[in-house]
């Protein structure tokens, strides 16, 4: 045990960081290689690197030393103390035998392999997600739409038994740390109170029930005409994505047409440069277009906390992929502009929900009439502007209600991964919260087709909290500018770079949010923007 002084604590942290940084970089690079190639060697190397990085935090002596420094109260420096707090959370999560860490990593790697390389069979051939999404967006034939939707769920039967077992193993590991299950443990380690979280979600669900029903009635009326059925005949395959998590393109203004033939990279680079957060270097390092074996989703990764920030996408010239690119570059800007003066352990986003908030702030721009005018040079009259704003309101409510489904379902999955009615529970939530009708007689593990449950566990609540915070950040920026705000105003970049980004992870997320916006986490900004405001009318 080291001497319990502040100087000794600083020396211990410095020695730990020198090793942790090396392992983090190796793990991040290996994960990038696995995601961009999907080869067996890359996936195996990624699993091994991830396990090696985790094992650093399974050392009982290291965890005891960190806890001893904290309990002794010898560290007066708030920055150093925050480093120790974050280390304590990390050691708590990984205080497991090496063989358990290796097993969990291997199981996660197998799920990664399936998600990265699986291509469902559609019309006799392997199909990419983008191919299936094209059918859902453009096909008039209902049977072909249904076949594409069902193809998107084929992966679920492979994933479900593996995921159930992984959840059970994660729960067993969490119970060794004194938690009821892995879900509760992860929330605690994220410094989120589970009771408060679900009280917030319950309140939002209640507040949005009636407005969402009105929005769905409007969407259903137009969508039914578009696909040639009655509103009471709409099923999941009549939507334009696999989980009805995005509002279908049922507005009078066709958003995809605005982006057809445009360079999404150029649009994004020009925008971020205009607000003072240039990301051309990020784009140059990124992997942006689809190919076999590559992860079909999208993410941002900070390789070394020294500037090597990258984005993975599978771009097509659509509104959806433009929004996704802006979203991921929001994450990238947060990572890139963290002050290098911050200690390594604090040189990261203040919390997952905060980086999601920045990303969502950016991702909304594709349905902002002012941004469309300024970035695309389009002439959008008042009627078209109102339609675009209405589409944004619909999109926000549809996605927020979907996020509720994921949060409620995942909590129940971890409470009992072996319950026999998970398939039914999934559709109970989808029907009651999303108002999407379950297919007659369907009893398949459709929930398991959602990658996040396997590879980003206990994460989805951060998306919804991120949406709430995105509106809260927007409100704070407008207040500081005295009202309306141009979407390309440099004040946006200044607010983020010199406010939220500058603080890194130096304090708990709720304290950071209070400092940069003047108020604690609140749903009222999102409700005003999209529920009680014009977006939900």
Order of alpha helices (4+ residues) and beta strands (2+ residues): alpha-alpha-alpha-alpha-alpha-beta-beta-alpha-alpha-alpha-alpha-alpha-alpha-alpha-alpha-beta-beta-alpha-alpha-alpha-alpha-alpha-alpha-alpha-alpha-alpha-alpha
